[in-house]
Amino acid sequence: MMAHEELTQSSPHAEVTEQELVQRVQAGDTTAFDALFRQCCGKVFHQATRLLGNAAAAEEVVQEVFLAVYEKAHTFRGDAAFTTTADYALA
């Protein structure tokens, strides 16, 4: 399992919005998925750690959330920010 610090390294897409990255992921851009992961995983990790109280469990949950994101990206409508949707998935 990757350490949280490794998961949040900077990305060439850092200045691109979550919405733009989601649209690119929906179009099949795998580098956009990587950028979305790196841009948002810290927020999702923080929320998971707060809910679970355990960093190791939070890392696992982050992986599960982003696997679900990858598999279901085509269903994201954009009614809310991506990280809001990810937080909802954690609850």
N, C-alpha and C positions, 0 to 999 in steps of 0.2 A: 504494500500500500504506500502511496506517495505521501510524504509529509506535507502538511498544510502550506508551508512556506514554498515548496516546490510547485504547488498548484496555483499559486498567485503571482508567479513571475510575470513581468510585463510582456505585453503583446504588441505587435505592430498595429493592431486594430483598437488600441486603447482609447483613441479619441472618437471612435464610432459609437453611436448610441445603441442601447440594448435593442430598441425596435428595429434599427437597420440590420443589426446582427441576426436577429430572429428571422427577418425577411430573407436574408442570405442563406441561413440554415434551411429554411423552408424550400429554397431553390436548389438545395443540395450542396452548398458550399461547406465543405468540412473544415476549412481553415477558419471560417466564421464561427463554427461551433466551438472550436478550440479557443478563439478569442472571447466568445460569449462565456464559456466556462471560466476562463482566467479573469474576466472582468467581474463576474457575478459570484464566483464560488466563495469569496471571502464573506460576502453578505449572507449567503446561504449557510456557510459554516458557522458564522457567529450566531445566527438564529437557532441552528440545530444544537450548538453547544449550550445555548441558554435554555433550550427546552429539555435537553437530555442531561446536562450537567457532566458530560464526559466527552473529551475531545476525540478519543478513538472511535466512539460510537458515532459522533458527529461526522467524522471523515467518511465513515461507511455510508451514512445517510446522504451525504453530499453526492457520493458516487451513485447511489440509487436514484436520487432526484435527477441528476444529469443524464443518467441512462434513460430514464422515462422521458426526459425532455428530448433527447435524440430520437427516440422511437416515436414520439407523438408530436414532434414539431409542427407537422402539417395541420394539426388541430388547433394550434394557438391562434386565437382571433385578434389579439392585441387590444382587448377591451381594458386591460390593466397593464401596468408595467410588468416586465418579465419577472423581476425579483419579487413583486407582490404575489404573482402566481406561484412562484417557487415556495415562498413562505406559506402560502395557503396549502400547498402540497405537504408541507412538513406537519401541519396541525392535525 
